[in-house]
Amino acid sequence: MSYDVLIIGGGPAGLSAAVNVRARGKTALVVSNPLEENPLWRSERVDNHLGFPGATGRELLEAFRSHAERSGAEFAEGRVLNTVFAGDRWYVSVGSEVRESRALVLAAGVARGRKFPGEEEFLGRGVSYCATCDGMLYRGRRVAVIGYAPSAEKEAEFLGSIGCEVTYVSRPRAVSVTGGSTVEAVTCDGQVIPAEGVFILRPAMAPGDLFPGLAVEDGYVTVDRTMATNLPGLFAAGDCTGGPLQVSKAVGEGLIAGQSAARWVDAQNRKKTNE
Ligand SMILES: Cc1cc2nc3c(=O)[nH]c(=O)nc-3n(C[C@H](O)[C@H](O)[C@H](O)COP(=O)(O)OP(=O)(O)OC[C@H]3O[C@@H](n4cnc5c(N)ncnc54)[C@H](O)[C@@H]3O)c2cc1C
């Protein structure tokens, strides 16, 4: 099924976008990691979101999610790994599945942490961000899984189940990837692990990795007042567009991005009718 608007990220910005897409009569799919993996889930007290003084992060997230569900938005759990715009729609890889939509809202929060030495250089030549997508390439070979996402252990188990020889490293502080034309080893906190494949599994990806060609400044997505980015039909909202990194700002930007995405779909439909 193709959706009018697909939203990447089920935090305050993404859920607000979903409610506002639905308010304009458009279909909405929210693709996100599980709610309890959202950074706000751990907050014991949020005092500055209007109307809810003293609420925990978990209470706010559950209320936002239930509002979006009641609005008729649909949900899919998973990590978005890749996106392509072709013809008149976006194709979004979620694990090993592909979802389609006319417009997209990027509401994926901030990707914390810098890339490791060698990570960029060996991307596609031994470094991968997705075990289910690339695992088969390493069948019968030595791989290392560097896990920061809660789902990383499961992905390591999957690699073991298809015949990879897996070394799992949980949350190392210092990592570097080395090799020649392809990866030969990864060093984690001083320990050298020989490996032909290195799976680096973080909960979030940098916006530029998800959207090649996306205008980004100091790590934050560049948007105009309608939350439009430089790419067709792609809007962004919340922490990923820059500070203040706060719930109320994320909710407000989600509203604008949701409305703008719905308007974009209407404009595309009008164009088609006039052709
Ligand atoms: C401990 C803590 C306390 C805080 N306290 C406050 C406070 O008191 N007041 C306040 O206003 N703000 C507070 N914040 C900040 C607030 O949490 C953020 O500003 C807000 O959550 C941003 O919303 P967002 O929707 O933009 O991003 P997020 O809430 O980060 O949501 C983004 C979601 O997208 C998911 N995601 C990312 N990449 C992908 C991908 N590739 N595929 C699928 N899903 C993906 C993430 O897992 C996440 O669930 C706090 C934050 C923390 C960590």
The ligand as a Gaussian input file, in Angstrom:
#p B3LYP/6-31G(d) Opt

LIG

0 1
 C       16.708000      12.536000      29.520000
 C       16.010000      13.615000      28.710000
 C       15.252000      14.576000      29.334000
 C       14.596000      15.562000      28.596000
 N       13.845000      16.482000      29.242000
 C       13.163000      17.411000      28.520000
 C       12.320000      18.359000      29.196000
 O       12.210000      18.381000      30.418000
 N       11.643000      19.259000      28.434000
 C       11.724000      19.270000      27.054000
 O       11.046000      20.078000      26.431000
 N       12.532000      18.396000      26.415000
 C       13.244000      17.474000      27.101000
 N       14.073000      16.592000      26.457000
 C       14.242000      16.731000      24.981000
 C       13.106000      16.042000      24.227000
 O       13.103000      14.679000      24.561000
 C       13.307000      16.212000      22.718000
 O       13.440000      17.577000      22.381000
 C       12.126000      15.622000      21.943000
 O       11.934000      14.262000      22.280000
 C       12.370000      15.751000      20.436000
 O       11.332000      15.155000      19.735000
 P       11.564000      14.576000      18.259000
 O       10.272000      13.960000      17.887000
 O       12.145000      15.623000      17.386000
 O       12.703000      13.482000      18.396000
 P       12.750000      12.191000      19.298000
 O       11.904000      12.307000      20.495000
 O       14.199000      11.903000      19.485000
 O       12.075000      11.069000      18.387000
 C       12.687000      10.564000      17.262000
 C       12.314000       9.088000      17.143000
 O       12.737000       8.620000      15.868000
 C       13.330000       7.355000      16.030000
 N       14.271000       7.162000      14.924000
 C       15.437000       7.811000      14.683000
 N       16.000000       7.382000      13.557000
 C       15.175000       6.431000      13.076000
 C       15.228000       5.597000      11.944000
 N       16.243000       5.667000      11.068000
 N       14.221000       4.717000      11.752000
 C       13.177000       4.639000      12.628000
 N       13.081000       5.402000      13.724000
 C       14.070000       6.288000      13.942000
 C       14.032000       7.431000      17.382000
 O       14.304000       6.149000      17.900000
 C       13.007000       8.201000      18.173000
 O       12.041000       7.340000      18.738000
 C       14.734000      15.603000      27.180000
 C       15.509000      14.642000      26.548000
 C       16.157000      13.649000      27.289000
 C       16.992000      12.617000      26.578000

